[in-house]
Amino acid sequence: MTINLKNKQELIKKFGKNDKDSGSIEVQVAMLSQKISELTEHLKSNAKDFQAKRGLLMMVGKRKRMLAYLKDANLEKYRKLIKDLGLRG
């Protein structure tokens, strides 16, 4: 369920300010979105994995809080991130 190093570096390059920027809110949201999509695929074939389901719900909640923070802090970055990740319809 974890992101491999290659995918993680690609996300950092795409959403971070530089190649070492793994802590910015945009990178964290992108990584959470990647984990959420992987876990969603896992749950499609393993419907009774309740621990994974709980983990998924916690990740979705954390991503929601991070996006709310970003929306308050910088609306332009929020809109760009939502568009790039394909979230919110």
Secondary structure, DSSP 8 states (H G I E B T S, - for coil): ----HHHHHHHHHHHSSSTT--SSHHHHHHHHHHHHHHHHHHHHH-TT-HHHHHHHHHHHHHHHHHHHHHHHH-HHHHHHHHHHHT---
